[in-house]
């Protein structure tokens, strides 16, 4: 410690430290910077690369500003600390960038404070300062450390918030590219996967949601689930098949938000899966598919197929049912319903009659009429298949839920 003339009398601390104390501490700053640097690297080896790397000057400037700002605050409580504030926030940002929590940095700050307090005690013995003054210095110093930690936390949280936002944006972009339709831009997706810390799965399960979607839905999803809940047609991508655990997660996260789970498919087919799921949601709205909080697309594939092109299905229906065009409305409807049950069930007349609520003899009479109108078309495999498809589509469009999918 450099020899200096005894300072003017320093009595009991005032508010909380006498300003003259700054004159004693200021010459100690260069030595403190060096000592703190050595001790921090010895105690926290993780910081060695910072003190000795390309950013070493900024690190030393930050330590210097932290010490100098404290001393200057003793001399002038209104001193500007903008540079110190920015450097301390930068320390917090570095911790976030390097993936550490704040405990290590906080420990380094407190270690520096203990070194500074040790130096202050040495000064106190040299100049015969009162123990009360040294205690006041210690209180002020550790309150100052709390301030430094708060500033660094600001920088740390800022990076974390931006990182979360950036990762979320990258994952939304990934989701967009996956569901945009084949072919997948695999090189771009691979790069985004690296940046977003996400792995492209071999299979995925798409989920279409009916808006509006509650804000809490995102928080309840597994971390690897891609989601864009702000779209007019919000949807999710769940990596892999829908396991019981995934289904439990989804049910809890959605909390009643209507959704349709698409078939599990390779990512290249994700666009089809989410399109089918959205179509099933529309069929729920139309009263064709039974409503439920979570509808499974796999349960309604036949319905999807039969109603995938309404104009085409209508044309097919007109063609296949043309032999009945000359009949009156009610008679035609009775024959069509009898034909539908007969073709779809392959059941004998007695059972068909039970389903329709008519006598078996009535069914036989209607079937003879149908034979007369359709002839060989009822036994031709192609016509019979087309006729069954047309009849099923008519039944679905009438809003009568069926379990025959």
C-alpha angles and dihedrals in degrees: 000000000000117000112247136170115270110272125238114282111291113200132177114338118269123206082356107304129024110248092234088070088074089066090059095048100043096074089050095061099089092050092045092052090054095044094046091049092052094045095046092051091047093049096036108031089179088077095055092093090053095051092045102031135083091288095051093111092054091048093051091045089053092051090046092050092048091054097038094048090055092050092046091050089058089051094041118011090197095055116138114251101179094122092048091048093053093046092050091050087051090056088056091048091052090053090052093046091052093048099245127134119239096256093087093051091045089052090052091051092051091047089053090049092053090051090050091048090051089053091048091053089052090052089048092056092046094051097031093240119180119265087233090062092050090049090050089049090052092050092049092045096053092043085054090052088056087055092050091050091050092053092049090048089057091057092043094051091045091058093043092051091047091046091052090047092047093048090047090052091048091050092049087052090050091051091049092052093047095051095038088090137257139341095057115218090234098181092053092044092050091053092047090048090057093048094045095043091236130131122220105236127220089237135018138189117223122209123196117205130202110232144269095062120196116245091236093064093083093054092055096053124099111261094247094054112108113219141174107185097166097070123102085245104034119198144171136219115213113193111236130357124329100266121186088258092052091047091051090050092049094047092051095044096049092048094194099328104144111247142164122216112219125214117282106255142160111278090254088065096044092105090060093047095053091043091054091046091052091049091053089052088054090050088052089053089049091053094244098109117046113254122245135153089252117026119191114221091206089067092060107039094121090051090050091051095046093049098035093105110024094186092051092046090050090052091048091049093051091050097047096043095042092108088069097050094103094059127096117261099255095042091047091050092051092051092046092051092047091049092049094053092042095051097041097047103029083212126154120259093263093058093042088052091053091051092049096039094239136112118275090239089059089053092051090050092051092047090054088051090050091050088054093052099040103029114176092358089084092059098038106101096219095047092043091053093047090047092051091049091050093048093048092050091051090051092049094048089052086067096245107143113226134193094206096100 
